[in-house]
Amino acid sequence: MPAYRQAGFTLLEVLLVILLMGLAASAVTLSMSNSGPKEELERQARQFKAITEMVLDEVVLSGQFVGLVVEDHSYQFVLRKDDKWVPLEKGRLIGKREFDEQVKLSLVVEGLPLVQDDEDDASWFDEPFKEADVGLSKKDKELIPQVFLFPSGEISGFELSFLTRDDNKDIDVLVVGNPLGRLSLGREDEYPAN
């Protein structure tokens, strides 16, 4: 006797569509506001927080590990596939976010900055391998995440600063992710309402 599959959507699929529609509506609403650099930076930080929470929910539901790659002027989510990290591109919201030169991102993971002040860029291992360089372009460079999102709902603890400068004054908006998967704008002891 052949098995028949029921037509229709699962509750999970319906909930994900509702979540995506809500995020898209909030992104449109937030993008319509005419604001200064501080408000724009706060909007970008809130958007990052919302997208990260959405991706973390998806990670918990799917059971897959996802990473976050942060560069000076961009961030993107990556997924482990075929023994390498590939960009997670499920629509415009989750794709790579790039900022103009005025906005800089600074990431501290588990209390340590990504680039240590005492690190030397050159390594004595580099010299013997220079001739073996295959000439990978920046686009072909392997993506290596600094922050990990786990299927258990946990994440690597991090602090991501969105930085810009206006009228010779530094503007900084901080997003904090604790290891239990809770994200907040600013440190929780500074802003308990977030």
N, C-alpha and C positions, 0 to 999 in steps of 0.2 A: 504494500500500500504506500503510495508516494506521500511524502511529507509536504504539507502546504505551509507557506509562510504567510503570516497575517500582514496585511497592508496597514500602513499608518506610521506614526511617530512614537518613539518612546518618550517617557517623561523627561529623561535626561536630555534628549535632543530639543525638546520644547523649552526646557529651562535654559539651555545654552543659547538658544536663539533670543529669548527674552533678555538675557544678560547682555548679549552683544548689541541688541537694539537699544538698551538703556545706556550702554557705554557710548554708542554712536551718537545718541541724542545729547548726552552730556558733553561730548567733545564738540558738537556743533554749537551748543549753547555757550560753552566756554570760549570758543574761538571767535564768537561774535562780539565779545566785550572789547572796548577800546580802553586800554590801560597802559600804565607806565611800565618801566623795566622791572620793578619789584613785583608788580601784580602779574606780569607776563612770566617771570621766573617761577612764581608761586603756582601759576596755572600749569606750567611744564612739569613742576614737581608733583602736583596733584595728579596730573595725567599719568606720569610714570608710576606713581603709587597705585592708581586704579588698574593700569594695565598689568603691573606685576601681580596684584592680587588676583586678577582674572586668570593669568597664566598659571599661578600657583593652584588655583581651583582646578584648572584643566589637568595639571600634573597629578593632583590627588586622584582625579577621576580616571585618568588614563593609565596611571602607574608608571609613567616614563620619567626619566631624569631630564631636566632642562637646565641650561646654564645661561648666565647673563654676561655678555661681553661689553665692557665699558671702555671707551676710548676718550680722548680729550674733548671731542665735539660730537660724540654719538654714543648710542647704546643699542644693543639688539639681543634678542633671545636666540639661543641655539639649542639644537637637539642632537643627541648622539645617534648617528646612523652610519652603518657600514664602517665602523672603527674610526670615524672622524666626526667632528662637530660641524653641523650644517645649519644655516639660518632657519629659524622657525618663522615661516611666512604664511599666516592664515589671515589674509586680509590686510587692509591698510593700518588697522590699529596695532597689530602685533609686529609688523615689519620694522626694519631698521629705522631708528629715529636719529636724524642728523640736525645739528644746530649750526647757526652761523658762527663766525669767528668770535663774536662778542660773548657768547655763552660757552663756558668751560665746565667740564665735569671733573670732579675729583672724588676718587673712591678710596675708602678705607675699609679693609676686610678683616674681620675678627680683631679689630683694634690696631692693625698694622697697615700703613699706607702701601700702595702697590709698588712705588719706587722708593727705596730706602735712600736716604741722603748719603750714606757711606758706601753705596754700591758703586762699583766701577763698571762703566759700560763695556769696556774691553775685557776679554777673558783670554787667558793663555791657551785655552782650547781652540780659540778661533783661528789662529795662525795656520795650523796644519790642514784645516778644512777649507781654506779660502779657495783653493783650486778645484774643490769638489762642488762649489756653489753651482746650482742648476739654474740660477737666475729667476727665481719665482718673483713675479710681480707682486705689488702690494695687494692686488685683488685676489691673487692665488694663495696668499698667505693663510696658513691654517688658523682658524678661530679657536682661541683658548679661553674659556670662560673663567672669570674671577669669582663669581657668585654662583652657587648651585641651589636649585629648587628640588626638593626631594618629594617622592610620592607620599611620604608620611605627613606632609604639610610643613615640614621644617625647611629652613633655608640657612645658608651661610650668613652669619651676622655681618652686617655692613652698614656703613654710613656713606651716602652719596650726596655730595654737595653740588648744587647748581650755582655757578658763580658768574657774575657779570660786573661791569663797572659803569656808573652813571654819575656825571658831574664830579669826577675825581673821587668818588665814594664807592667802596666795594659793597656789592649786594650779594648775599649768600642765603640760599634756601636749602635746608637739609632734610633728606629723607632717610629714616633709620629703619633697618630691618633687623629684628631680633631673631635668634635661632629658633624660636617657636613659631615663626611664620607671621608674626604681627608687624605691620608696617605703620609708621607714623611720620607726620611732618614735624621736624624738630625732635629733640630728645623728649622722652615721655615725662621726665622730671621737670622739664621746662613748660610743656604744653599738655597737661593731663587730659584735656578734652578731646584731643585727636585720636 
